[in-house]
Every structure is written in structure tokens, then in C-alpha cells.
């Protein structure tokens, strides 16, 4: 009898321990769930490796951090880079979305389009898309109205062509080099043609079907034009070393759209800051993570650029920089 009481007492203790042990395990699980719920996941699809696009990605992380979202603390990144291979974009988009991110970011138009083709529910933030409307991503930049918003990197084309006219007053013909596969470049090509013709220049378009034809096409154009204009085009940007090598051999200056492309060997431009484009993209992403509806967040567009000149190249080629340009010039680069 005594043994039965002892056994009953021990069983009672065991039940209590199991009960509290179970409760503790439950609370631990709940705590883990709450902790997990506080961590936001952002998928990023970048079209290619290039200093400008890499700067945008770095800026995105800075913009998110400014708004309180820090990697490995309360933010997880799933990053994919298609390395300028269009065929990889669909699969990479699917892989990102399979991980149930809270928001996704497309760096460059092809990436954003690939993500948009895969989801109408997950918020998509455009990381530097030149013309979101023409690219079929939003219907209206002021009122996107769907699951997409973000930042436009529409270049100040008029300022860029005007700068070229100041630097090369004797120029008669400009060649516009762009990828026929990139929707983002087409609207800028149209703007550049208008600006060039308004400035009294004749224009020749050189559309590149694929990266494999760049060498041939640039070799052709350097014998036919006075300078080359490159719009916001990721395919051409990724091939800049090739373009510069061929153009430099004939001393044909290049007016690209970004500061880093001047640093790589372009001649001059009126440029948007790619890192700041990324920062603004990160801030908009943070707004969405905090609960804002992308349908009501206008596309952000930068209104001003800064003039940058490759002074060393100008000296080497014997091109005098006008005083009006020098007064507005900020950084200068060797190359």
C-alpha cells in the first residue's frame, strides 16, 4: 500500500513536470515563431554584374538600414544575379518567390519584368527602371495601382546631348548604341534622337541584337560617327570595356548615362548617382515592409544629375573643355 502511494506520488510529479515541460516547449516555439515573424524577407533579382547595378544593390541595403531593416538582424536577403543571361530570369524569379518573400526588388528592367510575370500578389519594387510604363510594369507612374512601385532612373537626356554639343562643337553625327532586346533603352533612344536633331546633329541608330554582335557593330560605327551616345542599357553597360577599347582606338568619344561608365573610360555625362538610386529603392521597399500598399506609392524620379568629365582623356586627345563645363563639373576621372 505504501509502495502504491509512493508510485502514485511519483507519477503525479511526472505528470506535472511533463505538463510544465510541454508548456515551456510551447512557449519556446511561440517565441521562435514571433521572432521569425519579426524578420522580413526581401528577394533581389539583379540582371547583370556591373558597377552601376552593383552600386544600386549596395544602396538598397543602405536605404533599408536607414529605415530600420538590417541584414541578419531583422532582415533576410535572397539575392540572384542573372549575369546578363535573359534565359535565367524566369527560373531565378521562381526560385525567389518560392521562398515566400515579403517583397521583391528587380534591379534593371528585364529583372523587374521577369518578377512581374511570376506574381501579381507579392509587392515588387523597381530598382532603377527607366520607363516603367513603356516596359508594361505600371499603368501610371503617379498611381501605379497594382503590386508594383519603385524608382525610375530616367536619364537627363537633353542635358547629356547638350553637354556633348559643348564638348564637340564640330560634331555632325552621333551614333546611338543600344540593345534591341531592352525595352528600357528604347524610350531613351527616342528622346536622344529628338535632342540631337534639335541640336542640329544627324543621328544613326546601332541596335545590338545580342552581346555577341557588339564588337562588330562598334567597329562599324566608329568609322561613321563623331561621338557615341549610350542610353541606360544594361547589355551595353556590361560590355563597356569592349566598346571603350574599340572607340578609343579611333578617338571617338563616348557619352554614356552614368558616372561609373565615365570612370570606366567614357568621356563625359550628366549623371544620376546609382548608389542614391539604390538608397531610394531601399527606402520604398522599407515602406512596403512596414505596411504601405505599392498601388498607392508613386514611382520616384530624380530630377537632376551632375556633370562628370574624364579630364585625363580630354588632355590625351587634345580636346579643350569649355569654361562653362568646368564650372559645373564635379568629379573628374582619369582613363
C-alpha positions, -999 to +999 in steps of 0.1 A: +000+000+000+028+023+009+046+014-023+014+022-043+012+057-026+049+063-034+044+052-071+012+074-073+031+104-059+060+099-084+036+096-113+019+128-102+052+146-101+060+132-136+027+144-150+032+179-135+068+180-150+055+169-184+028+195-183+051+223-175+077+209-198+051+209-225+041+244-217+077+256-218+083+239-251+051+255-265+062+290-253+097+284-267+080+275-300+058+306-298+087+328-291+106+314-321+075+319-343+072+355-330+109+361-336+106+346-371+076+368-379+096+399-370+122+391-396+113+403-431+125+386-462+134+405-494+142+389-527+165+408-551+169+399-587+198+417-605+201+415-642+239+416-646+272+423-627+282+459-635+295+487-612+263+507-616+239+478-608+262+467-580+260+502-566+222+501-567+222+468-548+245+483-521+223+514-520+192+492-515+208+477-484+217+512-471+182+525-477+166+496-458+191+500-429+182+537-428+146+526-422+155+501-395+159+469-416+193+454-411+206+422-427+210+392-402+190+411-375+155+417-387+160+412-425+169+384-448+181+388-484+177+363-511+199+376-539+201+363-575+222+376-604+213+366-640+247+377-653+231+393-683+215+360-694+179+366-702+172+328-701+180+326-664+155+353-653+123+332-652+139+304-632+155+328-608+123+347-603+105+314-595+132+304-570+130+338-552+092+336-550+092+300-538+108+314-506+077+335-498+094+369-495+076+399-481+088+420-511+110+416-541+132+440-559+141+439-596+173+457-605+171+467-642+140+463-664+144+427-675+146+416-639+115+436-629+096+422-659+106+386-650+093+391-614+061+408-626+054+378-649+055+355-619+034+373-593+005+398-590+004+395-552+039+399-538+050+436-537+076+443-564+099+473-561+116+486-592+153+493-587+162+518-614+138+512-643+140+539-670+104+538-682+081+516-661+050+525-682+066+515-716+080+484-700+045+473-691+051+474-654+027+501-643-001+520-660+006+553-643+037+565-625+018+587-601-008+560-593+008+526-601-024+508-590-011+472-587+016+454-568+044+473-583+061+506-575+097+518-571+123+541-587+129+553-622+165+560-634+153+580-664+184+599-675+185+637-682+190+630-719+186+666-730+214+676-706+236+648-719+232+658-756+237+695-747+269+686-729+282+667-759+274+697-781+295+719-758+324+695-758+324+686-795+311+718-813+323+705-847+304+672-844+279+665-871+268+629-865+260+610-833+257+572-832+233+558-806+244+523-794+218+502-776+204+467-772+173+459-792+163+434-765+160+460-738+127+479-735+142+504-711+166+518-738+140+524-765+123+554-749+157+570-742+168+564-778+137+583-790+144+611-765+181+612-776+172+614-813+149+644-806+175+662-785+202+655-811+181+667-841+171+698-821+208+705-817+215+702-854+230+667-853+223+638-876+216+605-859+223+569-867+209+541-846+230+510-839+208+483-824+226+453-810+206+420-812+229+403-787+261+408-767+279+387-793+274+413-820+288+443-801+323+440-813+313+440-850+287+468-846+310+492-827+338+486-852+314+497-879+301+528-861+334+543-850+341+549-888+308+566-893+301+589-864+317+618-844+307+605-810+287+577-795+257+581-771+248+551-749+214+552-732+206+534-700+212+499-713+224+471-691+236+449-720+258+476-734+269+486-699+282+451-692+302+453-724+317+487-718+354+476-718+349+463-753+331+494-765+357+517-750+387+497-764+373+500-800+362+536-797+395+548-781+415+533-809+397+557-833+395+585-807+357+585-809+343+599-776+315+582-757+287+600-739+272+573-716+245+578-689+263+571-657+292+584-637+308+549-634+307+545-672+327+576-675+351+563-649+354+531-670+366+552-699+336+572-712+342+608-720+316+628-700+280+628-689+253+644-668+248+615-644+224+602-618+240+587-587+234+550-589+241+544-552+214+571-543+190+554-567+195+523-547+191+541-514+157+554-525+147+520-538+156+506-503+136+532-486+105+525-507+110+487-500+111+496-463+078+515-466+062+484-481+076+461-454+060+485-429+026+480-445+023+506-473+004+494-504+025+497-535-006+506-555-006+540-537+032+547-538+042+569-568+072+560-589+101+581-577+121+600-603+153+620-598+151+654-615+187+664-615+221+649-625+257+661-621+282+667-648+313+645-648+342+646-672+371+624-680+397+652-678+427+629-684+412+616-716+404+651-728+440+661-723+453+630-741+431+636-771+437+674-771+401+683-765+396+715-747+370+716-720+349+748-722+348+770-692+311+766-688+315+729-684+344+732-660+323+755-638+296+729-635+319+698-633+320+680-600+343+649-601+368+642-629+383+609-639+415+596-655+412+569-681 
